[in-house]
Amino acid sequence: MIRKTYIIGLLLLVLSACSPSVYRELAETDQNQVELSIRRTECFGQCPVYSARFDLSAAKIFYQGERFVATMGIREEPLSQDQVSEIIKKIEAVRYAELEDVYDHPPVSDLPSCITELTLNGKRIKQVVHRTEAPEGLSSLEKLLDNVLKVQLGETATY
């Protein structure tokens, strides 16, 4: 019940930042699928390269470790209700739907990107590409997702 309340609250928050046509399309959907994904890209050195999709409705993580990570390959792990609640609260606190689409400093070429994406009912609502100069709220959301991944994958190394 609590998870459904958070998901409905998140839907309302995100939909308030959406155009009327997106709102109508989502309102007509009978699903309630909320996903947040994170992807970390390569640099010229040994930056961790991985992606993870947090299905907050099903309380699952779908992970793929590619390079310079402790857990390589594809994994599916459960999320606890506390983890789901914490992620949803963080999305709301940072006002994710209102963030800029890109935080970058183009002349710097050797920085990895961190790409996050919020999806509701299979439709991308917001994607944020972060290489440099992001607000603290976005960085704290990324760190939260990294920490949840580490716990669920049984890792002790930090990214």
Backbone as a ProteinNet text record, in pm:
[ID]
protein_1_A
[PRIMARY]
MIRKTYIIGLLLLVLSACSPSVYRELAETDQNQVELSIRRTECFGQCPVYSARFDLSAAKIFYQGERFVATMGIREEPLSQDQVSEIIKKIEAVRYAELEDVYDHPPVSDLPSCITELTLNGKRIKQVVHRTEAPEGLSSLEKLLDNVLKVQLGETATY
[TERTIARY]
82.2	0	86.3	191.7	280.1	349.2	394.5	462.6	369.9	243.9	147.4	127.9	124	108.2	226.2	348.6	467.5	467	428.3	425.9	323.9	206.9	106	156	220.3	278.7	384.3	469.1	572.4	508.8	405.8	335.5	282.5	221.9	166.2	275.1	387.4	499.5	551.8	576.9	632.3	531.8	407.3	306	282.7	305.7	288.3	389.5	502	604.8	591.3	492.2	475.3	376.4	385.5	290.4	153.8	45.1	-89	-105.5	-43.2	-57.9	6.6	122.9	187.4	99.9	43.1	-43.8	-163.3	-228.9	-345.1	-306	-192.3	-146.9	-119.7	-53.5	-23.9	-149.6	-240.6	-362.7	-451.5	-442.8	-524.4	-463.6	-342.9	-275.5	-322.3	-347.9	-393.2	-277.9	-155.3	-38.6	11.4	100.5	160.5	309.2	378.2	518.5	607.5	690.2	782.3	922.8	1009.3	1147.7	1242.9	1357.4	1466.1	1590.7	1660.6	1782.1	1902.7	2018.7	2146.1	2244.2	2324.2	2427.7	2552.8	2662.7	2791.5	2875.4	2933	3004.6	3156.7	3226.8	3372.5	3441.1	3567	3659.7	3787.6	3893.9	4019.1	4094.6	4050.9	4116.4	4033.2	4025.1	3955.9	3826.5	3744.4	3614.9	3519.1	3438.5	3341	3237.2	3208.6	3109.9	3001.7	2881	2770	2638.7	2531.8	2397	2308.9	2207.5	2112.5	1976.3	1875.3	1736.8	1668.8	1618.3	1548	1398.9	1338.2	1194.2	1130.5	1084.4	1032.5	895.1	822.9	691.4	705.1	801.9	823.7	928.8	992.7	1097.9	1212.1	1266.9	1377.7	1479.8	1604	1712	1756.7	1774.8	1832.1	1964.7	2074.7	2209.3	2292	2379.3	2477.8	2610.7	2708.6	2843.2	2928.4	2996	3070.4	3222	3271.3	3416.2	3447.3	3556.8	3610.6	3508.4	3430.5	3336.4	3361.5	3325.3	3345.5	3253.8	3133.8	3037.6	3021.2	3073	3062.7	2941.1	2886.8	2778	2640.4	2541.8	2401.9	2352.9	2282.9	2225.5	2087	2002.7	1872	1866.9	1836.8	1836.2	1708.5	1661.8	1542.8	1577	1476.4	1485.7	1395.1	1439.3	1352.7	1254.2	1147.8	1051	1118.1	1210.8	1282.8	1365.8	1430.7	1510.6	1421.9	1308.6	1214.8	1167.8	1129.3	1081.7	1189.5	1312.8	1423.6	1451.3	1447.8	1471.4	1360.2	1236.3	1123.8	1130.9	1161.3	1175.2	1285.3	1396	1507.6	1468.8	1397.2	1350.8	1264.1	1175.3	1087.6	1168.7	1263.3	1340.3	1425.8	1483	1568.7	1486.5	1355.7	1266.2	1321.7	1340.6	1408.3	1350.3	1219.4	1156	1188.2	1235.9	1266.4	1414.7	1498.2	1641.2	1666.9	1782.1	1824.5	1846.5	1841.4	1863.8	2010.7	2100.4	2243.3	2321.3	2416.8	2514	2650.4	2715.1	2837.9	2926.4	3052.1	3149.7	3222.8	3171.5	3218.1	3369.3	3447.2	3589.9	3663.3	3607.2	3671.3	3625.2	3722	3682	3700.6	3773.6	3804.8	3719.6	3602.5	3516.3	3408.3	3381.8	3270.3	3137.8	3034.4	2900.3	2823.6	2731.2	2633.3	2497.1	2427.3	2299.3	2189.7	2095.6	1981.3	1856.1	1757.5	1635.2	1517.3	1410.9	1286.6	1184.4	1124.3	1025.8	897.5	786.1	655.7	573.3	526.9	444	508.3	640	712.7	747.6	715.7	743.4	846	952	1054.9	999.1	1008	961.1	1076	1191	1304.7	1433.4	1531.5	1666.2	1762.1	1858.6	1958.3	2096.7	2176.5	2314.1	2403.3	2486.7	2571.2	2716.5	2795.9	2941.1	3008.7	2965.7	3024.9	2918.2	2949.8	2871.7	2723.5	2693.2	2554	2518.9	2391.5	2350.8	2373.8	2391.9	2418.6	2307.5	2184.1	2072.3	2086	2127.8	2146.7	2259.9	2370.4	2483.8	2443.6	2362.1	2320.2	2225.9	2143.4	2058.4	2144.9	2244	2334.4	2408.3	2455.7	2525.6	2433.6	2309.1	2212.1	2194	2175.7	2158.2	2282.3	2400.9	2525.3	2532.5	2496.2	2501.5	2401.2	2281.5	2182.5	2234.4	2295	2353.6	2458.8	2548.8	2655.8	2598.8	2500.3	2439.2	2376.3	2296.9	2224.7	2316	2428.8	2523.2	2624.7	2620.6	2712.6	2853.7	2868.2	2999	3039.4	3170.7	3221.8	3298.4	3339.8	3414.3	3323.3	3380.1	3301.1	3326.5	3229.7	3242.8	3293.7
-119.7	0	125.6	125.5	241.7	261.4	151.2	162.5	223.7	179.5	234.8	384.8	427.4	569.3	649.5	597.5	666.8	672.8	562.9	560.4	659.4	665.2	762.2	904.3	929.9	1061.9	1097.4	1000.4	1023.5	1051.9	975.8	1001.1	1144.1	1188	1324	1428.7	1408.4	1502.2	1513.1	1398.5	1398.6	1451.6	1410.6	1455.9	1605.8	1665	1809.3	1885	1820.3	1883.5	1845.5	1764.9	1714.7	1799.9	1786.7	1856.5	1788.7	1860.1	1801.6	1673.9	1665.3	1544.1	1423.6	1442.1	1332.9	1292.7	1391	1362.1	1278.3	1316.1	1240.6	1097.1	1081.7	948.3	861	915.7	838.5	812.5	909.5	894.2	783.3	758.6	654.9	515.7	507.6	379.3	312.2	181.5	111.4	45	68.1	13.9	115.6	71.3	160.4	129	123.9	84.2	207.6	211.1	321.7	264.7	317.2	271.3	390	370.5	467.5	390.5	438.5	368.1	459	396	466.9	394.4	472.4	415	498.8	434	502.1	460.5	561.1	537.5	539.4	504.1	494	629.5	622.3	734.3	677.5	757.1	706.8	618.4	614.8	534.9	413.8	387.6	270	306.7	384	422.1	303.6	283.8	174.2	198	91.7	98.3	-5.3	42.7	-46.5	25	-52.6	4.2	-75.1	-7.6	-73.2	-7.6	-90.9	-43.5	-83	15.3	-5.9	-5	-122.4	-132	-115	5.2	38.2	-23.5	-54	-117	-264.5	-332	-474.3	-497.8	-390.4	-398.5	-489.9	-460	-538.3	-446.5	-495.4	-428.5	-522.3	-467.8	-540.2	-471.2	-542.7	-485.1	-551.7	-470.8	-526.1	-455.5	-529.1	-476.9	-507.1	-404.3	-422.2	-414.1	-310.9	-293.3	-225.4	-266	-202.6	-195.3	-301.8	-313.9	-446.8	-454.1	-577.8	-689.3	-655.2	-754.9	-738.8	-836.1	-834.2	-915.9	-882.5	-960.3	-910.6	-994	-957.4	-1019.2	-938.5	-985.4	-925.3	-999.9	-949.4	-967.4	-858	-860.6	-795	-836.8	-773.9	-639.9	-556.7	-433.7	-449	-400.7	-401.7	-285.2	-292.4	-182.2	-53.8	-65.2	53	115.8	33.3	85.6	154.8	92.3	153.4	288.9	293.2	417.7	524.5	484.9	581.1	638.8	555.4	603.7	698.9	662.8	748.8	882.5	879.9	1004.6	1092.2	1030	1107.3	1168.3	1093.3	1146.9	1270.2	1260.7	1373.6	1490.6	1461.3	1567.2	1647.4	1580	1651.7	1712.2	1685.9	1735.9	1696.2	1565.1	1508.2	1557.4	1564.4	1604.1	1747.8	1828.2	1968.3	1994.6	1891.4	1909.3	1942.2	2002.5	2025.2	1888.9	1884.9	1759.6	1720	1819.8	1793.6	1884.4	1823.8	1896.9	1856.7	1948.5	1912.9	2035.8	2009.3	2112.4	2057.3	2086.4	2020.5	2015.6	2118.9	2108.7	1995	1943	1834.3	1702.3	1625.1	1506.1	1374.8	1373.3	1246.9	1219.7	1270.7	1245.7	1145	1052.4	960.5	1033.5	980.5	1033.5	943.3	1004	928.8	970	874.3	902	835.3	915.5	862.7	887.9	801.3	813.2	763.6	842.5	806.3	766.1	648.4	595.5	563.5	606.8	575.4	502.3	384	304.6	285.2	261.4	235	357.9	475.8	599.3	682.4	719.9	802.2	940.3	977	1106.9	1206.4	1160.6	1251.6	1172.2	1227.4	1172.4	1285.7	1257.5	1357.3	1298.8	1371.4	1333.6	1423.4	1360.4	1434.8	1397.2	1496.9	1478.1	1571.9	1695.8	1793.3	1891.3	1961.8	2077.3	2047.9	1936.4	1902.6	1952.4	1977.1	2014.7	1899	1933.1	1833.1	1728.6	1769	1674.7	1561.9	1594.2	1490.7	1397.3	1454.5	1371.6	1280.4	1331.5	1247.6	1135.6	1160	1054.1	945.5	986.2	890	807.2	873.1	801.6	704.1	743.8	653.7	528.7	545.9	431.4	342.1	402.7	325.6	246.1	308.2	240.2	125.8	146	38.3	-78.3	-44.9	-149.7	-229.2	-158.4	-226	-320.5	-274.9	-358.9	-482.9	-463.9	-575.9	-672.2	-621.8	-709.1	-771.9	-732	-786.7	-734.8	-612.3	-552.9	-463.9	-446.8	-351.2	-239.4	-259.2	-155.6	-39	81.1	198.8	234.3	296	339.7	480.8
0	0	0	83.1	88.8	-45.2	-108.1	-236.9	-341.1	-344.6	-440.4	-417.5	-290.7	-258.8	-310.8	-289.6	-340.7	-492.7	-556.7	-702.5	-755.9	-696	-739.8	-717.8	-604.4	-578.5	-680.6	-715.2	-816.1	-951.1	-986.8	-1112.9	-1117.8	-1009.8	-1006.4	-1018.1	-950.2	-957.5	-1099.9	-1162.2	-1297	-1397.1	-1382.9	-1477.8	-1470.4	-1354.5	-1343.1	-1426.8	-1459.9	-1542	-1689.1	-1724.6	-1860.9	-1939.1	-2070.4	-2156.1	-2144.7	-2179.4	-2169.4	-2251.2	-2370.2	-2451.2	-2383.8	-2320.9	-2248.1	-2129.7	-2059.7	-1945.4	-1987.7	-2097.7	-2145.6	-2180	-2248.7	-2288.2	-2166.1	-2065.3	-1945.1	-1862.5	-1858.7	-1779.8	-1835.5	-1965.8	-2029	-2012.9	-1962.5	-1947	-1819.4	-1825.5	-1705.6	-1630.4	-1674.3	-1605.5	-1504.3	-1418	-1320.1	-1309.3	-1421.1	-1423.7	-1413.4	-1308.6	-1286.3	-1284.9	-1370.8	-1378.2	-1378.4	-1315.1	-1318.2	-1356.4	-1457.2	-1498.4	-1482	-1470.5	-1462.8	-1553.1	-1625.1	-1712	-1696.7	-1670.3	-1660.7	-1780.6	-1848.4	-1973.8	-1953	-2058.1	-2055.4	-2045.6	-2003.4	-2013.3	-2074	-2080.9	-2136.8	-2038	-1913.9	-1811	-1772	-1641.5	-1590.5	-1518	-1581.2	-1523.8	-1532.3	-1428	-1433	-1543	-1616.3	-1724.5	-1693.3	-1669.4	-1636.3	-1660.2	-1659	-1664.8	-1569.7	-1517.8	-1428.4	-1444.9	-1447.2	-1454.9	-1325.1	-1252.9	-1126.7	-1156.6	-1156.1	-1176.9	-1039.2	-1011.1	-878.5	-854	-958.9	-944.5	-906.5	-967.3	-940.4	-832.5	-786.5	-684.3	-728.5	-847.9	-903.1	-968.7	-973.1	-1046	-1157.2	-1275.1	-1387.8	-1418.4	-1399.2	-1402.8	-1511.2	-1575.3	-1667.7	-1644.4	-1593.1	-1573	-1694.2	-1748.2	-1872.9	-1855.7	-1784.7	-1771.2	-1638.8	-1578.5	-1457.6	-1343.2	-1327.4	-1216.3	-1145.6	-1020.3	-944.2	-993.3	-1038.8	-1087.1	-1237.1	-1310.4	-1456.3	-1499.5	-1615.4	-1671.4	-1629	-1654.3	-1632.3	-1502.2	-1423.1	-1296.6	-1278.9	-1211.5	-1168.4	-1017.6	-946.4	-801	-748.6	-631.3	-572.9	-507.6	-493.5	-415.2	-293.8	-180	-62.1	-71.3	6	10.2	58.1	154.5	202.9	92	9.9	-101	-204	-237	-332.3	-278.6	-151.6	-91.1	-91.2	-59.2	-55.6	-193.9	-296.6	-433.3	-476	-449.5	-488.1	-414.4	-285.6	-209.8	-267.5	-308.7	-365.5	-499.4	-583.3	-712	-688.1	-589.7	-556.9	-500.1	-409.6	-343.1	-440.9	-540.2	-636.2	-750.1	-749.2	-854.8	-992	-1005	-1121.6	-1254.1	-1266.1	-1392.2	-1431.4	-1335.3	-1362.9	-1386	-1377.2	-1401.6	-1548.4	-1574.9	-1712.8	-1779	-1911.3	-1983.5	-1986.6	-1987.7	-2000.7	-1906.3	-1835.9	-1754.6	-1808.5	-1881.3	-1951.5	-1969.1	-1991.2	-2027.8	-2150.1	-2271.2	-2393.9	-2417.9	-2383.7	-2415	-2342.8	-2235.7	-2161.5	-2224	-2279.1	-2354.4	-2280.3	-2168.3	-2102.6	-1979.1	-1974.4	-1858.9	-1894.8	-1804.4	-1829.4	-1809.5	-1867	-1846.3	-1752.1	-1681	-1603.2	-1658.7	-1715.2	-1779.6	-1697.3	-1650.3	-1577.8	-1660	-1640.1	-1719.6	-1638.2	-1637.2	-1570.1	-1675.2	-1655.4	-1748.8	-1672.7	-1727	-1669.9	-1774.7	-1738.9	-1828.8	-1965.8	-1965.9	-2089.5	-2170.9	-2123	-2197.2	-2122	-2193	-2129.8	-2099.9	-1972.7	-1927.9	-1923.3	-1875.6	-1858.7	-1865.8	-1936.3	-1938.4	-1905.7	-1818.4	-1780.4	-1806.4	-1884	-1912	-1827.6	-1744.8	-1649.8	-1672.4	-1712	-1717.7	-1617.9	-1613.5	-1520.8	-1474.3	-1367.7	-1321.7	-1296.5	-1238.3	-1206.5	-1067.2	-1042.1	-906.6	-808.9	-682.6	-579.4	-571.7	-593.6	-586.9	-687.9	-811	-912.7	-872.1	-826.9	-782.9	-667.3	-575	-460.9	-506.3	-607.1	-662.2	-726.1	-803.8	-867	-761.5	-656	-548.9	-478.3	-456.8	-394.7	-480.1	-610.3	-699.4	-697.5	-699.1	-691.2	-561.4	-451.1	-321.2	-313.1	-365.2	-366.7	-451.4	-564.9	-649.5	-573.2	-506.8	-432.9	-328.5	-254.1	-150.7	-213.7	-317.7	-377.7	-453.2	-503.4	-574.5	-480.1	-352.1	-254.8	-268.3	-317	-340	-223.7	-207.8	-108.7	-177	-301.3	-372.7	-407	-413.7	-450.4	-595.4	-655.5	-795.4	-799.7
[MASK]
+++++++++++++++++++++++++++++++++++++++++++++++++++++++++++++++++++++++++++++++++++++++++++++++++++++++++++++++++++++++++++++++++++++++++++++++++++++++++++++++

